[in-house]
Amino acid sequence: MTLHPAGGDPHRFGTDAFYASLGRAFVAMCAVVPFLFLIEALDQGLALGLDVAAGIIPMRIEGLDGVFFSAFLHHGFDHLYSNSIPLILLGTFVLAAGTRRFLWSTLIIILVSGLGVWFTGAPNSVVVGASGVIFGYLGILLTRGIVERSWWNFAVVLLVGLLYGWQLLGILPTDERISWQGHLFGLLGGVVAAILFRRRRPESYDPYHPGSTLTLP
């Protein structure tokens, strides 16, 4: 059985669906960032000290809960500003492939990145920030281009490489103020998520290719 769009030009259907999915993903990611700014504003305005109280403290039990919370916290607005644009852009491409896939992938990235920092991070440091998630999204997009072999994923990989390929240097210990461990394990978490949630479909089907078909048994 072969599935086509009901009526109309299948090529146009595919193109319209692609742009609609990308547009919705962009709007959703743009809504996430103000939420992070609200957290930072409350943290600073009320002197809550969340970036210390809920950050990851390597190899200390009291810092283990930071694995779940640290990605939503930042050391000031400058730190958050620097993460905002790559989070929106890379997150948009990841989310466009499906909401459930995106949420599970993000959870895996947070866990792998956070636990990696907790086990290997610098002693007596407190680690917060969304950069581990950003590197995870980068890992997803790069890996999808290999394991899913679709023209769309290869195009995304090329674009991501041109815009953010230099950020891969962030997995190296070049600055003691930056948690390269979070970047490295975030990237690895993205690779794991991309492999676990890869699309298992016939090669003739490309969910982003206008006019492509899905063959069902």
ZALUM-806002 format. One line per 2 residues: their letters; for each residue x, z, y of N, C-alpha, C, O. Coordinates in Angstrom, 3 decimals, padded with zeros to 6 digits. Example, Ala and Ser with C-alpha at 12.3 -4.5 7.8 and 13.67 -1.06 7.14 Angstrom:
AS) 013.190:007.800:-005.690:012.300:007.800:-004.500:013.200:007.800:-003.300:014.236:008.465:-003.319  012.850:007.080:-002.250:013.670:007.140:-001.060:012.900:007.870:000.030:013.409:008.039:001.138
end
This chain:
MT) 000.857:000.000:-001.191:000.000:000.000:000.000:000.885:000.000:001.230:001.856:000.754:001.300  000.560:-000.834:002.194:001.339:-000.932:003.422:000.490:-000.506:004.600:-000.636:-000.977:004.761
LH) 001.019:000.375:005.421:000.275:000.944:006.541:000.659:000.247:007.834:001.832:000.220:008.205  -000.338:-000.322:008.528:-000.148:-000.942:009.834:-001.040:-000.240:010.844:-002.012:000.402:010.446
PA) -000.745:-000.339:012.150:-001.667:000.164:013.159:-003.004:-000.560:013.058:-003.032:-001.761:012.786  -004.097:000.138:013.269:-005.415:-000.479:013.182:-005.668:-001.336:014.404:-005.919:-000.816:015.490
GG) -005.602:-002.656:014.234:-005.877:-003.572:015.320:-004.735:-003.679:016.302:-003.875:-002.801:016.365  -004.725:-004.753:017.066:-003.717:-004.933:018.099:-002.388:-005.405:017.552:-002.226:-005.595:016.347
DP) -001.449:-005.589:018.444:-000.114:-006.059:018.100:000.706:-004.891:017.568:000.903:-003.916:018.294  001.199:-004.951:016.309:001.965:-003.827:015.767:003.243:-003.571:016.528:003.695:-002.429:016.601
HR) 003.847:-004.619:017.108:005.072:-004.433:017.883:004.790:-003.621:019.138:005.554:-002.729:019.507  003.662:-003.952:019.793:003.307:-003.196:020.990:002.945:-001.764:020.633:003.281:-000.832:021.363
FG) 002.255:-001.590:019.505:001.888:-000.242:019.059:003.132:000.612:018.879:003.169:001.760:019.322  004.155:000.059:018.229:005.378:000.814:017.993:006.081:001.176:019.278:006.561:002.299:019.433
TD) 006.148:000.225:020.213:006.812:000.475:021.488:006.071:001.532:022.293:006.681:002.446:022.849  004.742:001.400:022.351:003.941:002.369:023.103:004.069:003.768:022.504:004.195:004.752:023.232
AF) 004.037:003.850:021.180:004.158:005.151:020.519:005.516:005.773:020.787:005.629:006.983:020.987  006.540:004.942:020.790:007.898:005.431:021.047:008.008:006.029:022.443:008.496:007.147:022.605
YA) 007.555:005.287:023.452:007.656:005.786:024.823:006.762:007.004:025.046:007.126:007.914:025.790  005.599:007.022:024.407:004.712:008.177:024.545:005.356:009.423:023.944:005.303:010.502:024.533
SL) 005.964:009.266:022.771:006.629:010.399:022.121:007.791:010.906:022.961:007.965:012.113:023.128  008.583:009.986:023.485:009.723:010.370:024.311:009.261:011.049:025.593:009.868:012.023:026.040
GR) 008.183:010.532:026.186:007.662:011.119:027.415:007.142:012.528:027.210:007.408:013.420:028.016  006.396:012.729:026.125:005.883:014.075:025.836:007.019:015.054:025.569:006.972:016.211:025.987
AF) 008.034:014.573:024.869:009.181:015.439:024.570:009.909:015.832:025.852:010.337:016.977:026.000  010.047:014.889:026.774:010.727:015.176:028.038:009.957:016.219:028.844:010.548:017.148:029.394
VA) 008.639:016.061:028.911:007.808:017.024:029.645:007.927:018.413:029.020:008.036:019.413:029.730  007.906:018.469:027.696:008.003:019.758:027.008:009.337:020.438:027.281:009.380:021.643:027.528
MC) 010.425:019.673:027.238:011.739:020.262:027.491:011.874:020.692:028.951:012.530:021.691:029.247  011.263:019.947:029.853:011.286:020.341:031.269:010.519:021.644:031.487:010.787:022.367:032.446
AV) 009.571:021.945:030.609:008.823:023.199:030.717:009.610:024.373:030.156:009.368:025.518:030.538  010.545:024.105:029.261:011.341:025.176:028.662:012.310:025.771:029.678:012.480:026.988:029.740
VP) 012.940:024.918:030.468:013.981:025.374:031.392:013.447:026.354:032.441:014.099:027.372:032.673  012.298:026.110:033.090:011.773:027.119:034.019:011.537:028.474:033.347:011.685:029.516:033.985
FL) 011.173:028.461:032.064:011.013:029.712:031.322:012.337:030.468:031.261:012.363:031.690:031.402  013.433:029.745:031.053:014.756:030.381:031.029:015.130:030.916:032.410:015.737:031.981:032.528
FL) 014.764:030.168:033.454:015.033:030.642:034.815:014.208:031.893:035.129:014.681:032.791:035.825  012.985:031.949:034.620:012.149:033.132:034.828:012.781:034.355:034.168:012.806:035.439:034.751
IE) 013.286:034.178:032.961:013.960:035.286:032.278:015.154:035.765:033.086:015.355:036.968:033.256  015.951:034.818:033.587:017.137:035.189:034.360:016.747:035.871:035.670:017.401:036.825:036.091
AL) 015.679:035.383:036.317:015.224:035.989:037.570:014.746:037.425:037.341:015.061:038.318:038.128  013.995:037.645:036.278:013.533:038.999:035.963:014.704:039.905:035.604:014.743:041.073:035.990
DQ) 015.652:039.352:034.866:016.817:040.135:034.463:017.597:040.616:035.682:017.998:041.777:035.760  017.806:039.697:036.641:018.570:040.066:037.835:017.729:040.868:038.823:018.201:041.853:039.390
GL) 016.481:040.444:039.028:015.634:041.105:040.018:015.304:042.540:039.665:015.206:043.396:040.544  015.131:042.805:038.378:014.782:044.151:037.929:015.976:044.906:037.360:015.836:046.013:036.840
AL) 017.151:044.292:037.465:018.389:044.909:036.958:018.231:045.377:035.512:018.564:046.513:035.173  017.721:044.488:034.674:017.459:044.842:033.279:018.718:044.828:032.416:018.792:045.517:031.399
GL) 019.697:044.042:032.829:020.928:043.963:032.048:020.732:043.358:030.670:021.389:043.760:029.710  019.817:042.381:030.570:019.507:041.793:029.269:020.683:041.036:028.670:020.860:041.010:027.452
DV) 021.496:040.413:029.543:022.611:039.630:029.010:023.623:040.510:028.283:024.395:040.023:027.457  023.619:041.801:028.589:024.489:042.740:027.871:023.723:043.417:026.738:024.229:043.529:025.621
AA) 022.502:043.870:027.027:021.719:044.616:026.033:021.277:043.757:024.861:021.146:044.254:023.742  021.044:042.460:025.107:020.512:041.594:024.047:021.446:040.442:023.708:021.033:039.471:023.075
GI) 022.704:040.545:024.126:023.678:039.522:023.767:024.303:039.807:022.412:024.077:040.862:021.821  025.090:038.857:021.927:025.790:039.037:020.654:027.091:039.793:020.901:027.916:039.375:021.712
IP) 027.265:040.901:020.202:028.526:041.645:020.243:029.168:041.491:018.866:028.698:042.096:017.903  030.226:040.697:018.755:030.803:040.382:017.446:031.151:041.622:016.623:031.753:042.578:017.113
MR) 030.749:041.567:015.354:031.091:042.565:014.340:030.636:043.982:014.690:031.226:044.957:014.226  029.593:044.093:015.503:028.998:045.400:015.791:027.506:045.323:015.511:026.825:044.406:015.971
IE) 027.001:046.294:014.751:025.607:046.265:014.324:024.665:046.208:015.521:023.654:045.507:015.484  024.994:046.945:016.585:024.112:046.959:017.755:024.076:045.616:018.475:023.215:045.391:019.327
GL) 024.995:044.731:018.143:025.003:043.406:018.760:024.466:042.319:017.863:024.505:041.141:018.219  023.956:042.707:016.682:023.478:041.709:015.721:022.141:041.108:016.137:021.875:039.941:015.849
DG) 021.285:041.896:016.819:019.998:041.347:017.244:020.167:040.250:018.286:019.253:039.457:018.514  021.339:040.205:018.920:021.613:039.143:019.874:021.630:037.763:019.258:021.511:036.766:019.970
VF) 021.777:037.688:017.938:021.720:036.396:017.246:020.416:035.677:017.584:020.401:034.455:017.731  019.328:036.429:017.708:018.019:035.832:017.956:017.720:035.653:019.448:016.930:034.784:019.817
FS) 018.341:036.465:020.307:017.965:036.466:021.722:018.987:035.813:022.653:018.632:035.392:023.753  020.227:035.723:022.236:021.294:035.325:023.161:021.113:033.922:023.721:021.531:033.655:024.848
AF) 020.498:033.018:022.958:020.332:031.636:023.424:019.402:031.543:024.629:019.420:030.543:025.346  018.593:032.572:024.858:017.639:032.559:025.970:018.165:033.307:027.199:017.473:033.403:028.212
LH) 019.376:033.830:027.107:019.952:034.637:028.185:021.212:033.975:028.726:021.870:033.207:028.024  021.548:034.282:029.991:022.729:033.682:030.614:023.403:034.679:031.546:022.777:035.607:032.058
HG) 024.695:034.459:031.750:025.462:035.280:032.688:025.308:034.710:034.100:026.276:034.195:034.660  024.125:034.792:034.675:023.901:034.330:036.031:023.314:032.930:036.090:023.274:032.210:035.093
FD) 022.858:032.562:037.285:022.202:031.273:037.468:023.169:030.100:037.346:022.770:029.031:036.884  024.418:030.265:037.744:025.386:029.173:037.604:025.552:028.785:036.138:025.622:027.604:035.797
HL) 025.613:029.788:035.289:025.710:029.551:033.847:024.484:028.788:033.347:024.605:027.850:032.559  023.312:029.195:033.810:022.074:028.546:033.389:021.975:027.125:033.936:021.552:026.217:033.221
YS) 022.364:026.922:035.203:022.337:025.578:035.784:023.174:024.606:034.955:022.754:023.477:034.704  024.344:025.043:034.536:025.252:024.154:033.809:024.692:023.749:032.448:025.067:022.711:031.903
NS) 023.796:024.565:031.903:023.206:024.249:030.600:021.897:023.478:030.694:021.455:022.891:029.706  021.272:023.470:031.864:019.902:022.964:031.981:019.772:021.476:031.676:018.941:021.086:030.856
IP) 020.580:020.641:032.324:020.431:019.194:032.161:020.739:018.742:030.736:019.934:018.015:030.154  021.879:019.145:030.145:022.101:018.725:028.751:021.056:019.266:027.787:020.736:018.608:026.796
LI) 020.514:020.459:028.057:019.468:021.007:027.193:018.221:020.131:027.250:017.607:019.851:026.221  017.847:019.698:028.452:016.665:018.848:028.604:016.879:017.489:027.945:016.035:017.033:027.175
LL) 017.997:016.845:028.242:018.224:015.482:027.753:018.397:015.439:026.238:017.727:014.660:025.560  019.285:016.261:025.708:019.512:016.244:024.264:018.282:016.759:023.516:017.915:016.226:022.469
GT) 017.647:017.803:024.063:016.441:018.330:023.433:015.315:017.316:023.393:014.536:017.293:022.440  015.220:016.479:024.413:014.188:015.438:024.441:014.331:014.487:023.266:013.349:014.177:022.592
FV) 015.545:014.024:023.018:015.767:013.084:021.913:015.504:013.738:020.557:014.996:013.089:019.642  015.845:015.011:020.428:015.600:015.711:019.162:014.106:015.947:018.964:013.583:015.729:017.871
LA) 013.418:016.390:020.013:011.990:016.689:019.927:011.160:015.435:019.698:010.116:015.501:019.050  011.602:014.293:020.215:010.842:013.048:020.076:010.643:012.646:018.622:009.736:011.872:018.316
AG) 011.474:013.158:017.726:011.365:012.815:016.304:010.352:013.683:015.569:010.114:013.470:014.380  009.746:014.662:016.254:008.725:015.486:015.608:008.848:016.946:015.990:009.946:017.503:016.007
TR) 007.706:017.573:016.299:007.712:018.957:016.769:008.147:019.937:015.685:008.987:020.801:015.937  007.587:019.817:014.482:007.941:020.745:013.411:009.421:020.626:013.060:010.114:021.625:012.863
RF) 009.879:019.405:012.988:011.297:019.155:012.706:012.175:019.796:013.777:013.214:020.384:013.474  011.749:019.676:015.025:012.485:020.226:016.159:012.547:021.753:016.085:013.611:022.341:016.276
LW) 011.418:022.389:015.810:011.372:023.853:015.796:012.220:024.432:014.670:012.975:025.380:014.886  012.099:023.868:013.472:012.910:024.359:012.360:014.394:024.111:012.597:015.232:024.952:012.273
ST) 014.710:022.957:013.163:016.114:022.644:013.458:016.681:023.615:014.478:017.810:024.085:014.333  015.899:023.920:015.517:016.348:024.856:016.548:016.589:026.241:015.957:017.566:026.903:016.304
LI) 015.703:026.680:015.065:015.873:027.986:014.422:017.163:028.029:013.605:017.903:029.011:013.662  017.429:026.978:012.857:018.659:026.923:012.058:019.886:026.960:012.959:020.856:027.657:012.662
II) 019.846:026.214:014.053:020.980:026.190:014.984:021.226:027.578:015.563:022.366:028.040:015.615  020.157:028.242:015.997:020.291:029.586:016.571:020.905:030.548:015.559:021.784:031.337:015.907
LV) 020.451:030.486:014.316:020.963:031.391:013.287:022.419:031.094:012.939:023.241:032.008:012.871  022.739:029.826:012.720:024.112:029.465:012.340:025.080:029.749:013.480:026.151:030.316:013.264
SG) 024.702:029.356:014.694:025.562:029.597:015.850:025.725:031.090:016.103:026.839:031.570:016.311  024.605:031.831:016.084:024.656:033.260:016.365:025.444:034.049:015.341:026.258:034.902:015.697
LG) 025.207:033.767:014.067:025.946:034.477:013.019:027.417:034.095:013.029:028.285:034.926:012.762  027.692:032.830:013.337:029.090:032.411:013.443:029.825:033.168:014.530:030.971:033.579:014.347
VW) 029.160:033.353:015.669:029.755:034.125:016.766:029.915:035.587:016.365:030.945:036.200:016.646  028.898:036.146:015.710:028.954:037.562:015.345:030.111:037.846:014.383:030.759:038.888:014.482
FT) 030.366:036.935:013.468:031.433:037.141:012.487:032.822:036.805:013.031:033.805:037.417:012.615  032.920:035.848:013.950:034.244:035.344:014.352:034.547:035.480:015.838:035.650:035.140:016.268
GA) 033.598:035.970:016.637:033.802:036.048:018.076:034.861:037.060:018.478:035.297:037.886:017.677  035.265:036.973:019.746:036.287:037.885:020.265:035.767:039.318:020.267:034.636:039.553:020.693
PN) 036.560:040.279:019.803:036.128:041.686:019.777:035.786:042.197:021.178:036.414:041.814:022.164  034.783:043.064:021.242:034.370:043.709:022.499:033.861:042.728:023.553:033.831:043.057:024.739
SV) 033.467:041.541:023.137:032.870:040.582:024.057:031.357:040.584:023.871:030.847:041.038:022.847  030.644:040.068:024.877:029.197:039.892:024.784:028.912:038.420:025.045:029.265:037.890:026.099
VV) 028.278:037.765:024.088:028.090:036.315:024.156:026.613:035.986:024.354:025.761:036.422:023.580  026.323:035.214:025.397:024.964:034.727:025.644:025.049:033.273:026.097:026.122:032.780:026.446
GA) 023.901:032.593:026.087:023.849:031.231:026.603:023.274:030.241:025.607:023.309:030.454:024.395  022.740:029.146:026.153:022.098:028.114:025.335:023.062:027.032:024.877:022.642:026.063:024.244
SG) 024.348:027.176:025.184:025.283:026.098:024.856:025.419:025.885:023.350:025.677:024.765:022.910  025.250:026.948:022.550:025.282:026.772:021.103:024.154:025.868:020.634:024.349:025.031:019.753
VI) 022.968:026.037:021.224:021.829:025.179:020.903:022.097:023.751:021.356:021.768:022.798:020.649  022.694:023.600:022.533:023.021:022.266:023.045:023.965:021.543:022.095:023.749:020.376:021.770
FG) 025.007:022.232:021.651:025.928:021.621:020.697:025.221:021.335:019.372:025.553:020.368:018.686  024.253:022.169:019.012:023.472:021.911:017.808:022.672:020.630:017.920:022.628:019.840:016.977
YL) 022.033:020.414:019.073:021.285:019.173:019.280:022.223:017.972:019.249:021.877:016.915:018.721  023.408:018.147:019.817:024.403:017.081:019.767:024.763:016.768:018.313:024.871:015.604:017.929
GI) 024.948:017.820:017.509:025.255:017.629:016.095:024.136:016.920:015.352:024.398:016.077:014.494  022.886:017.254:015.674:021.743:016.593:015.042:021.756:015.102:015.335:021.625:014.284:014.424
LL) 021.914:014.751:016.597:021.844:013.343:016.987:022.988:012.536:016.394:022.788:011.408:015.944  024.179:013.108:016.390:025.320:012.401:015.815:025.141:012.217:014.309:025.462:011.159:013.768
TR) 024.632:013.241:013.636:024.464:013.169:012.183:023.328:012.239:011.790:023.434:011.519:010.797  022.249:012.245:012.551:021.132:011.349:012.243:021.563:009.887:012.254:021.093:009.086:011.446
GI) 022.453:009.551:013.166:022.917:008.167:013.226:023.583:007.729:011.938:023.602:006.542:011.612  024.133:008.698:011.198:024.815:008.386:009.937:023.850:008.449:008.759:023.809:007.527:007.945
VE) 023.069:009.536:008.659:022.270:009.758:007.452:020.946:009.000:007.450:020.407:008.723:006.379  020.406:008.656:008.629:019.120:007.970:008.663:019.253:006.472:008.878:018.333:005.721:008.553
RS) 020.355:006.032:009.408:020.694:004.616:009.523:019.594:003.768:010.164:019.226:002.722:009.629  019.079:004.209:011.289:018.104:003.417:012.030:018.719:002.964:013.345:019.610:003.619:013.884
WW) 018.235:001.841:013.854:018.791:001.311:015.099:018.599:002.309:016.229:019.448:002.426:017.113  017.456:003.044:016.199:017.175:004.010:017.265:018.210:005.122:017.275:018.736:005.477:018.329
NF) 018.498:005.665:016.114:019.455:006.762:016.045:020.853:006.321:016.449:021.579:007.070:017.101  021.233:005.105:016.063:022.539:004.610:016.476:022.592:004.417:017.993:023.622:004.673:018.618
AV) 021.482:003.964:018.583:021.432:003.800:020.038:021.552:005.150:020.737:022.246:005.283:021.745  020.863:006.152:020.185:020.938:007.498:020.754:022.353:008.045:020.640:022.868:008.646:021.583
VL) 022.987:007.837:019.478:024.360:008.301:019.279:025.290:007.678:020.313:026.149:008.360:020.873  025.120:006.384:020.564:025.959:005.706:021.552:025.751:006.307:022.935:026.715:006.572:023.654
LV) 024.491:006.523:023.305:024.186:007.091:024.618:024.725:008.510:024.738:025.339:008.869:025.743  024.489:009.309:023.709:024.967:010.694:023.719:026.484:010.740:023.781:027.061:011.568:024.485
GL) 027.129:009.842:023.035:028.587:009.798:023.049:029.136:009.480:024.425:030.135:010.060:024.852  028.479:008.553:025.125:028.927:008.180:026.467:028.717:009.313:027.466:029.556:009.546:028.335
LY) 027.584:010.021:027.335:027.249:011.063:028.306:027.908:012.404:028.004:028.360:013.101:028.912  027.961:012.761:026.710:028.363:014.120:026.357:029.451:014.204:025.303:029.744:015.289:024.800
GW) 030.057:013.064:024.959:031.118:013.101:023.958:032.257:014.025:024.347:032.874:014.656:023.489  032.537:014.105:025.648:033.625:014.970:026.123:033.351:016.440:025.834:034.278:017.247:025.760
QL) 032.070:016.785:025.670:031.747:018.190:025.416:032.224:018.658:024.049:032.302:019.860:023.793  032.545:017.711:023.167:033.058:018.103:021.859:034.353:018.896:021.985:034.730:019.629:021.070
LG) 035.036:018.747:023.129:036.234:019.559:023.366:035.890:021.044:023.432:036.757:021.905:023.284  034.600:021.327:023.659:034.161:022.715:023.745:034.238:023.471:022.436:034.084:024.692:022.423
IL) 034.473:022.770:021.323:034.621:023.468:020.039:036.056:023.940:019.833:036.373:024.546:018.810  036.924:023.662:020.807:038.319:024.095:020.727:038.533:025.325:021.617:037.882:025.451:022.654
PT) 039.428:026.224:021.229:039.678:027.447:022.021:040.538:027.163:023.247:041.709:027.542:023.290  039.955:026.495:024.245:040.713:026.108:025.434:040.525:027.063:026.607:041.316:027.035:027.550
DE) 039.495:027.910:026.571:039.204:028.824:027.679:038.705:030.138:027.091:037.684:030.164:026.403  039.412:031.218:027.356:039.052:032.509:026.762:037.728:033.050:027.287:037.161:033.968:026.695
RI) 037.223:032.490:028.398:035.945:032.934:028.948:034.759:032.258:028.258:033.613:032.662:028.456  035.030:031.235:027.453:033.976:030.456:026.807:034.008:030.691:025.302:035.073:030.669:024.684
SW) 032.848:030.913:024.725:032.761:031.141:023.276:032.801:029.801:022.543:031.762:029.197:022.275  034.005:029.349:022.226:034.122:028.100:021.479:033.516:028.255:020.087:033.080:027.275:019.483
QG) 033.489:029.494:019.575:032.875:029.719:018.259:031.386:029.372:018.286:030.864:028.781:017.341  030.706:029.745:019.378:029.294:029.408:019.508:029.068:027.913:019.527:028.106:027.413:018.944
HL) 029.967:027.193:020.206:029.866:025.739:020.257:030.104:025.129:018.881:029.351:024.263:018.435  031.157:025.590:018.214:031.519:025.038:016.907:030.421:025.288:015.876:029.999:024.366:015.178
FG) 029.961:026.533:015.781:028.938:026.842:014.785:027.577:026.262:015.173:026.761:025.967:014.300  027.328:026.096:016.470:026.116:025.400:016.887:026.132:023.957:016.424:025.134:023.448:015.912
LL) 027.281:023.291:016.607:027.438:021.911:016.145:027.226:021.823:014.634:026.534:020.927:014.151  027.824:022.754:013.891:027.665:022.767:012.435:026.207:023.024:012.039:025.702:022.433:011.085
GG) 025.539:023.910:012.780:024.124:024.158:012.517:023.287:022.912:012.717:022.344:022.664:011.966  023.629:022.123:013.733:022.924:020.870:013.969:023.137:019.873:012.844:022.208:019.171:012.444
VV) 024.360:019.810:012.334:024.658:018.920:011.204:023.838:019.330:009.983:023.251:018.485:009.306  023.803:020.632:009.710:023.029:021.143:008.571:021.545:020.810:008.737:020.900:020.352:007.794
AA) 021.007:021.041:009.938:019.590:020.776:010.188:019.269:019.293:010.031:018.235:018.937:009.465  020.152:018.425:010.531:019.920:016.984:010.431:019.879:016.528:008.980:019.090:015.653:008.624
IL) 020.721:017.114:008.148:020.751:016.749:006.726:019.529:017.306:005.995:018.915:016.610:005.186  019.180:018.561:006.282:018.036:019.185:005.617:016.725:018.489:005.954:015.858:018.336:005.093
FR) 016.581:018.067:007.207:015.314:017.500:007.661:015.400:016.002:007.904:014.652:015.464:008.720  016.299:015.324:007.208:016.399:013.872:007.361:015.146:013.225:006.781:014.501:013.774:005.888
RR) 014.823:012.072:007.298:013.632:011.360:006.834:013.933:010.677:005.509:014.864:009.877:005.412  013.145:010.994:004.491:013.303:010.361:003.177:012.245:009.277:003.039:011.190:009.486:002.439
RP) 012.545:008.130:003.600:011.586:007.029:003.593:012.298:005.744:003.227:013.521:005.657:003.335  011.539:004.736:002.791:012.177:003.469:002.449:012.946:002.913:003.625:012.541:003.094:004.773
ES) 014.063:002.230:003.352:014.906:001.708:004.423:014.162:000.703:005.282:014.539:000.471:006.431  013.093:000.095:004.732:012.341:-000.894:005.501:011.520:-000.252:006.607:011.021:-000.938:007.498
YD) 011.382:001.084:006.546:010.574:001.774:007.546:011.457:002.486:008.545:012.330:003.268:008.167  011.236:002.224:009.799:011.950:002.894:010.875:010.904:003.428:011.835:010.233:002.631:012.490
PY) 010.730:004.742:011.951:009.649:005.300:012.760:009.735:004.926:014.224:008.742:005.049:014.941  010.893:004.470:014.695:011.040:004.108:016.094:011.079:002.601:016.299:011.173:002.133:017.434
HP) 011.005:001.826:015.198:011.142:000.380:015.305:009.773:-000.254:015.477:008.923:-000.112:014.597  009.527:-000.961:016.600:008.229:-001.576:016.822:007.863:-002.521:015.686:008.647:-003.395:015.317
GS) 006.670:-002.339:015.135:006.190:-003.241:014.108:006.672:-002.922:012.715:006.348:-003.661:011.785  007.424:-001.867:012.523:007.881:-001.520:011.188:006.715:-000.986:010.373:005.692:-000.593:010.933
TL) 006.863:-000.971:009.052:005.781:-000.546:008.183:006.228:000.598:007.306:007.419:000.793:007.064  005.263:001.344:006.838:005.511:002.450:005.918:004.844:002.121:004.597:003.624:001.959:004.543
TL) 005.623:002.020:003.532:005.091:001.693:002.215:004.764:002.969:001.464:005.617:003.844:001.315  003.530:003.078:000.991:003.076:004.253:000.262:002.826:003.875:-001.188:002.476:002.730:-001.470
P) 003.000:004.822:-002.125:002.751:004.524:-003.531:001.277:004.261:-003.800:000.895:003.994:-004.939
end
